[in-house]
Amino acid sequence: MKVSMHNWMRPEPLERTLERLARLGYDGLEISGEPRLYDTAQVRGLLDEHGLECWGAVTLMMGARDLLHEDPYTRMAGVQYVKDCLTMVSELEGKILTIVPSTVGKIVAMGSPDDEWRWCVEALKECQEHAERVGVRIGLEPLNRFETYFLNRGEQALALAEAVGGDCGVALDAFHMNIEEADLLGAIRAAGGKLVDFHVADNNRMPPGHGALDWEAIVRELSAIGYEGHLTVEFVASVDRTPISQRLDIGDASEAGGGAGIEKFLRDHATGAVPEALYETYTGDSIERLRAALAAGAAV
């Protein structure tokens, strides 16, 4: 297994992100699903310069991006967005795209369960066809109930992947699993060869080691199912304005940059403008904890 990191949590120049990841010992990047922001030829040059790889990307389902919207034209736009992300990953020589099917923060249904399932399967089938054309594997990611009502557990994602067909798989996230799964390690076992990607944050969505999850046990379970992909760091440092806070220097989301969409996305994730020094510390803590868990697994 290798270790990568997302870059959506702190909007900054990509060159700065890659310099940090390379210096701290990461293997790669799971790039934000914003194809219009990136010149893929330029990004590939930066990756080569820093000795990193693009593992893949994650869809940023904000605004009108929704594969199970009641409006068919909104669904069509969502499919095109996912296709654009898949093309971007392919051009960056990445391997996977993690897809959250519905808008993050949307917790009210727009149709019957049967209708929404059908809309989503139809949309994802079209995305899957494009994924196969460009050589990128899709992983469907469940989120916790406070971020979506549609896909919350691994078993649901596996059922959806089965309905989509092909090599469509699932992506699991330890933070969301800690909330929704009755047996976190059992959900990893159930995913088996369908597991495409694994996102890393502790039970409190802070860096691994800042919470209560047993990372040695998680890594052992991933090894046991033969997972050979990346552990992708995705901590979200929450805003804390209490008198005991050690994160008072996290600014409002409006100070983070990246536009109104990213501002809302950060605010919806209870975070904001994380200062450079704190982000650097958390990024370093993450790789250190994961490398220790991987080393412990290799020693068994």
BELQUI-V663652 format. One record per residue. N is the residue number from 1. D_FIRST is the distance of its C-alpha to the first C-alpha in whole Angstrom. Layout:
n;d_first
N;D_FIRST
N;D_FIRST
//
This chain:
n;d_first
1;0
2;4
3;7
4;10
5;13
6;16
7;20
8;22
9;23
10;25
11;27
12;27
13;27
14;24
15;24
16;25
17;21
18;19
19;21
20;20
21;16
22;17
23;19
24;17
25;14
26;12
27;10
28;12
29;14
30;14
31;18
32;21
33;23
34;26
35;27
36;30
37;29
38;27
39;28
40;25
41;27
42;27
43;23
44;22
45;24
46;23
47;19
48;20
49;22
50;20
51;17
52;15
53;14
54;14
55;12
56;15
57;17
58;19
59;22
60;25
61;27
62;30
63;34
64;35
65;31
66;32
67;31
68;33
69;36
70;40
71;41
72;40
73;40
74;37
75;35
76;36
77;35
78;31
79;31
80;31
81;29
82;26
83;27
84;27
85;24
86;23
87;25
88;23
89;20
90;21
91;23
92;20
93;18
94;15
95;14
96;15
97;17
98;17
99;21
100;23
101;26
102;29
103;30
104;28
105;31
106;33
107;34
108;37
109;37
110;39
111;40
112;40
113;37
114;38
115;39
116;35
117;33
118;35
119;35
120;31
121;30
122;33
123;31
124;28
125;29
126;30
127;27
128;25
129;28
130;27
131;23
132;24
133;26
134;24
135;21
136;18
137;17
138;18
139;17
140;20
141;19
142;22
143;23
144;25
145;29
146;30
147;28
148;29
149;31
150;30
151;26
152;25
153;23
154;21
155;23
156;25
157;22
158;22
159;26
160;26
161;23
162;25
163;28
164;27
165;26
166;24
167;20
168;20
169;18
170;17
171;15
172;15
173;16
174;16
175;19
176;21
177;20
178;21
179;25
180;25
181;23
182;25
183;22
184;19
185;17
186;19
187;19
188;15
189;16
190;19
191;16
192;15
193;14
194;16
195;13
196;12
197;11
198;10
199;13
200;13
201;16
202;18
203;21
204;24
205;21
206;21
207;18
208;16
209;18
210;21
211;22
212;22
213;19
214;17
215;14
216;13
217;15
218;12
219;9
220;11
221;12
222;9
223;8
224;12
225;12
226;10
227;7
228;5
229;5
230;5
231;7
232;10
233;13
234;16
235;19
236;22
237;25
238;28
239;32
240;34
241;37
242;38
243;40
244;37
245;35
246;33
247;32
248;35
249;34
250;32
251;34
252;35
253;33
254;36
255;35
256;32
257;33
258;31
259;34
260;36
261;33
262;30
263;33
264;33
265;29
266;29
267;32
268;31
269;28
270;30
271;29
272;31
273;31
274;28
275;30
276;28
277;28
278;26
279;24
280;23
281;23
282;21
283;18
284;18
285;18
286;15
287;13
288;15
289;14
290;10
291;10
292;13
293;11
294;8
295;11
296;13
297;11
298;11
299;14
300;15
//
